[in-house]
Amino acid sequence: MTHETVLLKETVDGLNLKKGDIVFDGTLGGGGHSAYVAEKFGQGVKIIAVDRDSEAVQRAEIRLKDLKANYSLILSDYRNVDKVLADQKIANVQGIILDLGLSSNQLDESGRGFSFQKDEPLFMTFATPTENPLITAQKVINNWGEETLSDIIYGYADERYAKRIAKKIVESRAEKEIKTTNDLLEIIFQAVPIAYRRGKIHFATKTFQAIRMAVNDELEALKEGLRKGFDKLSSGGRMSVISFHSGEDRIVKNYFRDLVKEKRAILINKKPIIASEEERAKNSRSRSAKLRILEKI
């Protein structure tokens, strides 16, 4: 499946970039935002882009090479924006992009167990399995305590049956190790009520989302990335952040609000920008997207 970048033009155009600027793409993913910057500005805007997924970096390299863009692609986490820019001998940037969604490639082709629609090993890590990540979904599911699992599933995804699901996970792993997405899917199926299985949202969506967020420490990474990223923005520089999850959006909203209160920034859009009806019809993953843009004073 080809990855469709959500709110592409709104995100990049909202940065108000001009020739000579530097933009930091903290979530390279399918390379959509960086490619659009390259198409719009050519070599006039320098792109520094990072991703935790080495396969994403490789794919984006091919895409950007053809565009003859002015770019540097780095295997790193956007929470390390200060170190990445220091290594590139860059003091400040004029634009920052954070797209907090998974790419279609990660969901559909990575083989890492992000999706419950395929039977795959329970990795759920942005690092590739060959990079020997310290934490994987398999380790979380088979080793973390029942209360911790319940707190994660409820806290990260507002899953109302978190306690029942956590209890069932612990009971199941006592019999045999939980190794695949199908194993976990079956456990969730057994844990939730019959009516919930037939709901509009798939019964496993929230649990898979919560485990993935825990494995990759996504909320703490976001807090750190926002803080360090804002520090690296030049005066008049802008930050575009797209979230797909209420917990993420809350962090972005509150951080932006605090900066405005401190008179360190202004909001470009008072309310989050959402995908148009046309985009939502073409790309179902855009339905939950919220874009917030901030300008540093």
C-alpha positions, 0 to 999 in steps of 0.5 A: 500500500502507498502511504498517503501523508495526512494533512500534507499541504496544511502542515507544510504550508502552515510553516510559512517557510522561505528560501534559505530556511532549515526545516526539521522533519522529526517523523520522516516516515514515508517521506511525504512532508520532506518530499513536499518541501523539496518539490516546493522549494528545491534546494532553497530549503535545507531538510534535516529529517530523522526516523527511528525506523531504518527502513523508513530512512532507506525508503525516503532516501530513494524518494528524495534522491530523485527530487535532488533536494538539499537534505540530510536523513538521520537514523534517530529519535526526534526527542534527540533533536538537540543532539541531531542539530548539534551534530549537523552544526545547526544552531536553529531551524525555522520549521519543525514537523512532527507527524505522530501517526504510523505510516502505512508501510509500518502497519501493512508491510513491516512484519513487526506486529503493529496491526492485528490484521496480520499474524506477525511476531509481537515486536511493535517497535520502531527499531527493526528486530535486527537492531535488537531493541531492548523492549518489544511487545512480546517482552511487555505482554509476557513480563510486565505485571497485571496492574501495569498492563491494565494501567497502560491499556487504560491510560494510553488508550482509554480502553474500558475493559483494560482490567479484564484484558490485563487479567486474561493476558496474565492467565494466558501467559501462565499456560504458554508464552504469547508470541504473535499478534493472533495470540494477543488478538484471541486473548482480547477477544475472550476478555471483552463482552460479546457486544463489544466485539461487534462495535464500530471500532475493532475490539483490539484497536485500543489495546494494540495502540496502547502496547505500541505506545508503551513499547516506544515510550511515545508520550514521553518522547513527545514531551521531550521532543516538543520542549527541545524542538521549541528551544531550537526554533528561531524567533518567528519559526513555526512548529506543525504537530499532527496527532492521531490520539487524544493523549498525544493531542492533549500533550500538544495542546497543553504545551502550546497553551502554556507557551502562549500564556508565557508570551513565548509563542502564538497559536497559528490556529486556535482550533486544530485543523482536521482533514477535509471530507474529501481527504477523509473519504480517500484516506480513513486514517486521516479521520482522527488527525488533528494539526496544531501550529505554533509560532515562536515569538 
